[in-house]
Structure formats: structure tokens, C-alpha cells
Amino acid sequence: MTTEGRVAAAAQSPGGLLVLYDADCPICVRCRHWLETQPTHVPLSFLATDSPQATERFGPHLPWLGKELVVVSDRGEAWIGPAAFLMALWATVEYRLWSYRLSGPTLAPMAGRFFEQFSKRRGDLARFVRQPECTDDHCRHVFG
């Protein structure tokens, strides 16, 4: 990509992302904690989908709220499900390249199916995952 292309892409990039997640799902909470520890290119903030703030802010505008992972940019763009997962990866310094790879024509169908199957079974998978044990600024992740 040329320098002009990078500048144009950066100008169109969101300045921050809001991740709407299921706070009752241990896997979702663990993913939130993991994302919070990652260095990012853009600021990430988090909001539980069942919170009054999420309902007030997005209520009827996001019918997937509470059913799917949702990422919303500071400009109002929204990504749902597998696209939201890739957008969250895109925000991270270490995994941005993977977000591009996984969204490409070769891997996108597989990544989408994986995310959808993982999401459908997260309740079953959550039985093997307990909430992280956090003290001060460090969390220790414990498997059931």
C-alpha cells in the first residue's frame, strides 16, 4: 500500500470502538478482560448488553443487542457477530494483521463459521471456564 493509501485509510478509520458484550457469559467476560490488556491502535471501551446504558443508547436501533457480539465505532458504524470479532482484533496492535487475513476471501468463510459455532456453544463452553481471579491490576485465568 502506498503512503497516500495508508493516509486515506487512516483518515477513514474509527477513532474508538465500543464493544457490547454479554456480561453474564464467562467466556465473553474473559474475552473482555483479554482485550483490555492488549495494546490497541484505537481506544476500546466496553458496555454490557443488558445494561440500562446500552438499552438507552442502542435499544431499538440494534436488534442484535444481547444476541450477538456488537462493536460500534465512535462514528456510529456497527459490526455484528463475526465482523464484530474481526473489528475487535483489528483494534489490537498484535492481532491487526490477523484481522486482515481472517477477513480475506480465503479465510473469511471459515472464520465466520468458527465464530458462529463458538457463539452458539458458548453456554456449554462456559462450564469449563470460571471467572478470572483478579487482584489489583492482574488477573489469573482459571479453567474449571
Secondary structure, DSSP 4 states (H G I P E B T S, - for coil): --HHHHHHHHHHS-S-EEEEE-TT-HHHHHHHHHHHHS-BSS-EEEEETTSHHHHHHHGGG-TTBTTB-EEEETTS-EEETHHHHHHHHHHBTTTHHHHHHHHSTTTHHHHHHHHHHHHHTHHHHHTTBPPPEEETTEEE--B-
